[in-house]
Structures are given as C-alpha cells and as structure tokens.
Amino acid sequence: MEEEKKLEEKLKEVGSKLETLPSSKDGVIKLLKQAAACLSEMDQSPLVSVSESTQPFLDAIVKPELLKHHDRDVKLLVATCICEITRITAPEAPYSDDVLKDIFHLIVGTFSGLSDTGSPSYGRRVVILETLAKYRSCVVMLDLECDDLVNKMFSAFFTVASDDHQESVLSSMQTIVVVLIEESEDVREDLLLVILSVLGRNRSDISMAGRKLALNVIEHCAGKT
C-alpha cells in the first residue's frame, strides 16, 4: 500500500509538470518515461482509488498537445501511458467518448511500427498490443463506432504480421481481431473484405504469418463470418 502511495504521488508530480509542457522534446520524453514506469507498477484497481491523486496526470496525458503530438517517440510514450491507464481502470475508461476516439487513433497508429522487430521502440509497441488483447479494451472501439479505425487496425495486423514475430505477438493480434468480430452484432461487409483480401493471390505485401492469421480468424469466427 505504501508503495502504491509513492507511485501515485510520483504520478501527481509528473501530471503537474505536464500541465505546461517542457519546451524540449527530451524534457517531455523524460516525464513520460517516468509516468510509464510508475503506471506499469500499479495494480489494476477501480477508478475511485486512482482518481484523487492521479487525476491531474489522467487529465494532462490526454491534452491535445500530447495526444496529437507530431513526434513519433512522444506519441508512442503517450500511447504507452494511456494503455496502462486503461489496464489499471479496467473495465471502466476514465475518459469521454471523444477523447477515447483520439486515444484509439493514437494506439492503432503505433501498430505499423510492429514490422520493425529490431527497433528500440518495438518492446513498447508489443506491450500496447498485448495490453489491448489481454484487457479487451479494444471492444470500446465498437461502442464508439470507430468502424474505419477497426478496418485500419485489422489491415495493419495482416500487413505487419511476420514470421519474425514471437507467437505471443501474433496471438495478441488474433485475440483482438477475434474479440472485435465476436462482439460485433453483425460483421460488416467491408471488414470481411479486409480479412478475405489477405488471402488473395496477388498480395505480395502479406507474409505467410499474415495469411495464417487471417485463416485462423476465419476459422475462429466461422459462425460469424
């Protein structure tokens, strides 16, 4: 409990520093890294316990100047922090629908980088992916009716899926796709097309892992598709 208090205090401090963003990119990144480290150590808990001391941080991290920051490294760290927040507060999401839409745009935008398994940021992208799969927070995208974004995410998974990926990465992609299909009232035709087009003969941009992912999804969701 004492440790949790310290983490919350640290987050409160980072939150107040983020109210006025540091002028340098390095300054912003340093604060976001501190926040990400704190959040990763926090247990899942209801909103009530996190709200008081960490509210300034929860508010600061979704300010437009962070959520829509132009720098790739900053974006990734913001996505990392928000993903941890959704894990801690699951199944609740402590943001309005409009903010959540921006959050999912940011998160989905990080997945294209999964193609570069040697990148220093690869590990963070995997954590975001696995958190989304484990806590099923991706289902919120259906409530928000982010149809185009769901299509974009599916396409990204099929395109970046590679034989170089660990099984856990491919299985997280599959979990997210399957959960979203199963939780949909009806499978949209355009979404079905995204999945089926992966199996086309002329898709030289799709690896064997991508094809296998599509086949596994179809197999799992046979009743739906």
Backbone hydrogen bonds, N-H to C=O, Kabsch-Sander energy under -0.5 kcal/mol:
donor,donor_aa,acceptor,acceptor_aa,energy
5,K,1,M,-2.1
6,K,2,E,-2.0
7,L,3,E,-2.2
8,E,4,E,-2.5
9,E,5,K,-2.5
10,K,6,K,-2.4
11,L,7,L,-2.4
12,K,8,E,-2.3
13,E,9,E,-2.2
14,V,10,K,-2.6
15,G,11,L,-3.0
16,S,12,K,-2.1
17,K,13,E,-1.8
18,L,14,V,-1.8
19,E,15,G,-0.6
19,E,16,S,-0.5
21,L,19,E,-0.6
28,V,24,S,-1.7
29,I,25,K,-2.8
30,K,26,D,-2.4
31,L,27,G,-1.7
32,L,28,V,-2.5
33,K,29,I,-2.5
34,Q,30,K,-1.9
35,A,31,L,-2.4
36,A,32,L,-2.8
37,A,33,K,-2.2
38,C,34,Q,-2.1
39,L,35,A,-2.9
40,S,36,A,-2.2
41,E,37,A,-0.8
41,E,38,C,-1.1
42,M,38,C,-0.6
42,M,39,L,-1.2
45,S,88,I,-2.6
49,S,46,P,-0.7
50,V,46,P,-1.0
51,S,47,L,-2.2
52,E,48,V,-0.8
54,T,50,V,-1.5
55,Q,51,S,-1.7
57,F,54,T,-0.6
58,L,54,T,-2.5
59,D,55,Q,-2.5
60,A,56,P,-2.3
61,I,57,F,-2.6
62,V,59,D,-0.7
63,K,60,A,-1.5
66,L,63,K,-2.2
67,L,63,K,-3.0
68,K,64,P,-2.5
69,H,66,L,-1.5
75,K,71,D,-2.5
76,L,72,R,-2.2
77,L,73,D,-2.0
78,V,74,V,-2.6
79,A,75,K,-2.6
80,T,76,L,-2.3
81,C,77,L,-2.5
82,I,78,V,-2.6
83,C,79,A,-2.4
84,E,80,T,-2.0
85,I,81,C,-2.1
86,T,82,I,-2.5
87,R,83,C,-1.6
88,I,84,E,-2.7
89,T,85,I,-2.6
90,A,86,T,-0.7
92,E,89,T,-1.9
95,Y,93,A,-0.9
100,L,96,S,-2.6
101,K,97,D,-2.2
102,D,98,D,-1.6
103,I,99,V,-2.4
104,F,100,L,-2.6
105,H,101,K,-2.0
106,L,102,D,-2.1
107,I,103,I,-2.7
108,V,104,F,-2.8
109,G,105,H,-1.7
110,T,106,L,-0.7
110,T,107,I,-1.4
111,F,107,I,-0.5
111,F,108,V,-1.2
113,G,110,T,-1.0
114,L,111,F,-1.9
115,S,112,S,-1.3
116,D,113,G,-1.3
117,T,115,S,-1.1
119,S,116,D,-1.6
122,Y,119,S,-1.6
125,R,121,S,-1.8
126,V,122,Y,-2.2
127,V,123,G,-2.0
128,I,124,R,-2.1
129,L,125,R,-2.3
130,E,126,V,-3.1
131,T,127,V,-2.5
132,L,128,I,-2.3
133,A,129,L,-1.9
134,K,130,E,-2.9
135,Y,131,T,-2.4
138,C,132,L,-0.8
139,V,136,R,-1.9
140,V,137,S,-1.4
141,M,138,C,-1.7
142,L,139,V,-1.5
143,D,139,V,-1.2
144,L,140,V,-2.1
145,E,142,L,-1.1
146,C,141,M,-2.5
147,D,145,E,-1.5
150,V,146,C,-2.3
151,N,147,D,-2.4
152,K,148,D,-2.3
153,M,149,L,-2.5
154,F,150,V,-2.6
155,S,151,N,-2.7
156,A,152,K,-2.3
157,F,153,M,-2.5
158,F,154,F,-2.5
159,T,155,S,-2.2
160,V,156,A,-2.8
161,A,157,F,-2.3
165,H,162,S,-1.5
169,V,166,Q,-0.8
170,L,166,Q,-1.7
171,S,167,E,-2.7
172,S,168,S,-1.6
173,M,169,V,-2.0
174,Q,170,L,-2.4
175,T,171,S,-2.5
176,I,172,S,-2.3
177,V,173,M,-2.3
178,V,174,Q,-3.0
179,V,175,T,-2.9
180,L,176,I,-2.2
181,I,177,V,-2.0
182,E,178,V,-3.1
183,E,179,V,-2.3
184,S,180,L,-0.6
184,S,181,I,-0.8
188,R,186,D,-0.7
192,L,188,R,-2.2
193,L,189,E,-2.2
194,V,190,D,-1.5
195,I,191,L,-1.7
196,L,192,L,-2.9
197,S,193,L,-2.6
198,V,194,V,-0.6
198,V,195,I,-0.8
199,L,196,L,-1.5
200,G,197,S,-1.4
203,R,200,G,-1.3
204,S,202,N,-1.8
206,I,203,R,-1.4
207,S,205,D,-0.5
210,G,161,A,-0.6
211,R,207,S,-2.1
212,K,208,M,-2.7
213,L,209,A,-2.2
214,A,210,G,-2.1
215,L,211,R,-2.6
216,N,212,K,-2.8
217,V,213,L,-2.2
218,I,214,A,-2.4
219,E,215,L,-2.4
220,H,216,N,-2.6
221,C,217,V,-2.2
222,A,219,E,-1.0
224,K,221,C,-1.3
225,T,221,C,-3.1
